[in-house]
Amino acid sequence: MDKELIKSAVKEAFKEELQQFYIDRETHYQHHQFLAEWIDWTKQCKSILLKTVLTFFAAAALGLMALGFYFKHKG
């Protein structure tokens, strides 16, 4: 068989098999935009959550130190 004929047959077979997975360019682009926004949003949430947790523990530590200082010097 001719090399070009084989390439053409394989190309056609792939085209038929992969047709069900085809997504037009605009939809594909919109999916990437959505994923980029989603990734940014999750990074913001992680940042906000980390800041909140650290602030909570810092406030709790300061509160416990203040209570310890109060009870140590009270009596």
N, C-alpha and C positions, 0 to 999 in steps of 0.2 A: 504493500500500500504506500501511497504517496504520503510524505511527512505532513504536508499542508492539509491533506484530507483527514488525517488522524487528528491534527490540531483542531480542525473545524468540527469534527464529530465530538471530540471531548468538550470543546467550548459550548456546543449546542446542548450536550447532556447536562453540563453544569448549569447552564442558563435555565433549563427546564426544572432541575432539582431545586435550585436556589430561588426561583421565582416567588415561592410562598413566603420567603423571608425578606423580600424587597420592601424598603421603606423609602418614600420619596425624600428628596434633599431637604425640603423645608421642614417636614416632620422630624427628620433626623437632627437637624439644627436646633429645633425647639426642644427636643429631648435633652440635648447637650446643655442648652440654656437652663432648663429646669434643674438638671443635675448640678450645674455650677451654683445656682442659687441655693439649692438644698444643702450643698456642702458648706457654703458660706454661713448659712443659717445655723447648721449644727456646730460649726466652729464658734459662732457667737454664743450659742447656748452653753457650750462647754466652758467658755471663758466666764460667762455670767455665773454659772453654777459654781465654778471653782472659786471665784471671788466671794460669792455668798457663803460658801462653806468655810473658807479661810477667815472671813470676817466673823462668822459665828464662833469659830474656835478661839479667835483672838479675844472677842468680847467675853466669852466664857472664861478664858484664862485670866483676863484682867479682873473679872468679877470674883473669881475664886481667890485671887491674890488680895483683893480688897477685903473680902470676908476674913481671910487669914490674918491680915494686918489688923483689922478691927478686933477680932477675938483675941489676938495676942496682946494687944495694948489695952484692952478693955479691963482686964482683971489684974 
